[in-house]
């Protein structure tokens, strides 16, 4: 996936660390730390969701704008902006996300659901 979306190793590390911090709680190193446990399965599921989201670039960008708009309406904090911008930039959706946050580029559709690929960002933004 890293190669297919032209993601640097540094950006991939940021995304994986953020995912683990927000979605992989209480992993038992003896039973799950070997890459076969539920934490590893959740990461694989999330990677699959990112690949699916990125297959339709226009939809991914529209969703990123809607996520940005929703975060602004909810009350975007400096910490939320920083953390979520890193993730969205790493996914190549930073510009679209920022446009939604700052209401640039005209009206965008409201966020109805959050795709699994962007769930970590929605969590950071308390959406």
C-alpha positions in Angstrom: 0.0 0.0 0.0 2.9 2.4 0.8 4.1 2.2 -2.7 0.7 2.5 -4.3 -0.1 5.8 -2.6 3.5 7.1 -2.8 3.9 7.2 1.0 7.3 7.8 2.5 8.6 5.5 5.2 8.5 8.4 7.7 4.9 9.2 7.0 4.0 5.5 7.2 5.6 5.3 10.6 3.5 8.3 11.8 0.3 6.7 10.6 1.1 3.3 12.1 2.0 4.8 15.4 -1.1 6.9 15.5 -3.2 4.0 14.6 -1.7 1.9 17.4 -2.2 4.7 19.9 -5.9 5.2 19.0 -7.0 1.7 18.0 -4.9 -1.0 19.5 -5.4 -1.1 23.2 -4.1 -3.7 25.6 -2.3 -6.0 23.2 -0.8 -9.0 25.0 2.7 -9.3 23.7 2.8 -13.1 24.3 -0.4 -13.8 22.3 -0.7 -10.9 19.9 2.6 -9.2 19.6 3.8 -11.6 17.0 1.6 -10.2 14.2 -1.1 -12.8 14.5 -3.4 -11.4 17.2 -6.4 -9.1 17.1 -4.2 -6.0 17.0 -2.5 -7.1 13.9 -5.8 -8.1 12.3 -7.2 -4.7 13.1 -4.2 -3.0 11.4 -4.6 -5.2 8.3 -8.3 -4.3 8.2 -7.5 -0.6 8.4 -4.9 -0.9 5.7 -7.5 -2.6 3.5 -9.9 0.3 4.2 -7.3 2.9 3.2 -6.7 1.0 -0.1 -10.4 0.9 -0.8 -10.8 4.6 0.0 -8.0 5.6 -2.2 -9.3 3.7 -5.2 -11.7 6.5 -5.9 -9.6 9.6 -5.5 -12.4 12.1 -6.1 -14.6 10.4 -3.4 -11.6 10.3 -1.0 -11.0 14.1 -1.4 -14.7 14.9 -1.0 -14.8 12.8 2.2 -11.7 14.6 3.5 -13.3 18.0 2.8 -16.4 16.8 4.6 -14.4 15.6 7.6 -12.6 18.9 7.7 -15.9 20.8 7.7 -17.4 18.6 10.4 -14.4 19.2 12.6 -14.7 22.9 12.2 -18.4 22.8 13.0 -17.7 20.6 16.1 -15.0 22.9 17.3 -11.6 22.3 15.8 -8.8 22.6 18.3 -5.1 23.4 17.6 -4.1 19.9 18.9 -6.8 18.3 16.7 -5.7 20.3 13.7 -2.0 19.3 14.1 -2.6 15.6 14.7 -5.2 15.2 12.0 -3.3 17.2 9.5 -0.3 14.9 9.8 -2.5 11.9 9.1 -4.3 13.5 6.2 -1.1 14.8 4.7 0.4 11.3 4.9 -2.6 9.9 3.0 -2.3 12.6 0.4 -5.6 14.2 1.5 -4.2 17.1 3.6 -5.1 19.8 1.1 -8.7 18.6 0.8 -9.0 18.3 4.6 -7.7 21.8 5.1 -10.1 23.2 2.5 -13.0 21.7 4.5 -11.6 23.0 7.8 -11.2 26.5 6.4 -14.4 26.4 4.3 -12.5 27.0 1.0 -13.5 25.7 -2.4 -17.2 26.3 -2.1 -19.8 24.2 -0.4 -19.2 20.5 0.4 -21.5 17.7 1.4 -22.0 17.2 5.1 -20.2 14.2 6.7 -22.8 11.4 7.1 -20.5 8.5 7.9 -16.8 8.2 8.5 -15.0 5.6 6.4 -13.0 3.1 8.4 -9.8 4.4 6.8 -10.4 7.9 8.4 -11.6 6.6 11.7 -8.4 7.4 13.5 -8.6 11.0 12.3 -12.3 11.2 13.4 -11.2 9.9 16.8 -8.5 12.6 17.1 -11.1 15.2 16.2 -13.7 13.8 18.7 -16.3 13.3 15.9 
